[in-house]
Amino acid sequence: MSRRDLYDIVVVGAGVVGATAALACARDGLRVALVEARPPAPWRAEAPDLRVYAFAPDNAALLDDLGVWRGVRESRAQPYRSMRVWDAGGGTPLAFDADAFARRELGWIVENALLVDRLWHALAPAGVDLHCPDRVAMLEQDATHATLQLESGLRVHARLVLAADGGDSQLRGLAGIETVTRDAGQSGLVAFVDHAHPHGDTCWQRFLPTGPLAFLPFAGHGGRRSSIVWTLPESEALRLRDVDESAFLNELERAFDGPPGPVQAVSKRVAFPLKRQLAEACVAGRVALLGDAAHVVHPLAGQGVNLGLRDVSSLRASLRGATRRGLEIGSASRLARWARTRRSENALAAHAFDGLNRVFSNEALVPTLLRGPAMGLVGRFPPITHALWRRAAGL
């Protein structure tokens, strides 16, 4: 094998996390290839993606550094300036406001398809070699490099392979990494709705005994459109997915009982199962896991993609340090240090979100009586709310 046959980095999976990792490594002067099973469908403004993210400022800065964020914002990104969180059992709402944190916004609501589209179009100009459509069939590793046998018959060699192929990661399995999974027994129901009153650039979330219900502001439409994310027991989510529109809207309004007012549906409804899943290791030889391949968390805090992109930022810093010193980017000790840090942070986040969901998705008398007052107590201490937001924002 000649040096021309050896990539510095091969990324498997071209979702938001994988495409960002490939673009970041290429921008830093590394030789990069990206393997993806299918090209993404082009983003279309008239067909909004039901999968949206509450995008944090640190990750917006990462995409801005990669030359992608401006295109996302100019296409469709809804800034949110405040958040209101309250419990159906009563108590004072917990409030987060941009003005109190000396920020123009707390974050942005962005569609998954738009992010992927803008990242995808930046890859080839940055020098990333795309192998799509193609899949990994076999993984081999030795002391100097890893080799991926693709279904097309191509063999791809790299100093470091990044698995960003999702919660059901095939590459993670080929690397021999097991996962610990907890089925939440819940599903997330998502849809777009229009409402009578403007959202006011505000994210709203109400904790119900069945799970949290969030209204996330969406761009355009006079500020009267939101994305809903409703956590429910699996059977209930499927029922509400399939009931007629009038019945669904009546139950949604009764469950939320919030400021947007009367609602009307403007999209289909989709339900997806929820789970907590953590890989038992983030590294195996020269394979490192990123994003959902390493950790799947509950969506109640909107942190899934943010945690994945922080994996990328952290790994990028490690690789830059190695490159500056002329060191091996795939060295076991360097990868182990990165993996310890990321696994610790991601495990903490996953268990915290899972714990919050279990405490608030609970009809027992004592938790119901304590939740609202506890939330109000936190809200009366600005340093605590500021610290909570900075943690979520990655600042």
VENMORA-V323014 format. One record per helix or strand. SS is the DSSP state (helix for helix, strand for strand). FROM is the first residue (numbers start at 1). LEN is the number of residues. If there is no record, write none. Layout:
<<SS/FROM/LEN> <SS/FROM/LEN>>
//
This chain:
<<helix/3/3> <strand/6/7> <helix/16/12> <strand/32/5> <strand/52/5> <helix/57/9> <helix/69/8> <strand/78/3> <strand/82/6> <strand/94/4> <helix/99/3> <strand/107/5> <helix/112/15> <strand/129/4> <strand/136/6> <strand/146/5> <strand/155/9> <helix/170/5> <strand/179/17> <strand/202/7> <strand/211/7> <helix/221/3> <strand/225/9> <helix/234/9> <helix/245/12> <strand/263/3> <strand/270/10> <strand/283/2> <strand/287/3> <helix/291/3> <strand/295/2> <helix/299/3> <helix/304/22> <helix/332/29> <helix/365/15> <helix/382/12>>
//
